[in-house]
């Protein structure tokens, strides 16, 4: 009698189980004590979650999103200890900037609206913090950079890399500061000029963080990649505002700001999905991720890594560990050997 063939999924599951067992046994054979046993399990867990992001080695695909936690090495360390696989700094420019007057952030029913106005100490001052942060961090440090011209972007990126940045993320998507941010990222010609200039100036990976406030984010992503972007981060905040019914006035001093948090997750997910169909470089999903299930959805949409931001305000730094644990349990339950296996999987169905 002809034997029934096991379906593909079951086959994969079995193969994975076997390979895990083999690796596990090998370790135990070499070192027969309990601490090594724990180490072996840990190593296997890490292997399932470890990624190579445009040449950067991350122990897991979660990253601190830019703009969330200031500029000090202490805060970066706290986030890395919370389980983040990489850290992205708040955006830094050529000169110090005090940003907008208060109020700069307001809570809405499903997220935050901010208009900080790019407050930052300037790259000369921040370079010292990069040097210090590199001494204490065991995960990659990515410096978010902005400028008002292509030359400024390149100068700041160069200084960040000289100080020790493992990569730079170009902020071409801040929704409310004039002559930088989305005014650059909404125009493929200017964007190309900026990316090319930075690419020819630094020898580290360049991530480009895009705005959702465009007609076709895939078209913008393609322009960035053609100009040399090594990865695309999608998305920055969605242009928004809040009005106080009692005072009858806009709440933020800048009136208009950017919405982040759960409200923008479906928008971010759609952006990642569209970009994945258009370009081949890794995509870093960002926007409203608050738990492991959100993270998995982004991976399935095509993200290779995930930036987490707004939720830290309510759940604290351990959100990174919780998210990673959840992704790991999902992969295990579904029979996948590596997180890479589910990147873009929703496109195949
Ligand atoms: O500093 C800000 O107000 C800000 C920036 Br740079 C950004 O990229 N996105 C955002 O929502 N706010």
Boltz pocket constraint, residues with backbone or C-beta under 6 A from the ligand:
constraints:
  - pocket:
      binder: B
      contacts: [[A, 67], [A, 91], [A, 114], [A, 115], [A, 116], [A, 117], [A, 118], [A, 119], [A, 171], [A, 173], [A, 174], [A, 175], [A, 181], [A, 236], [A, 237], [A, 257], [A, 258], [A, 259]]
      max_distance: 6.0
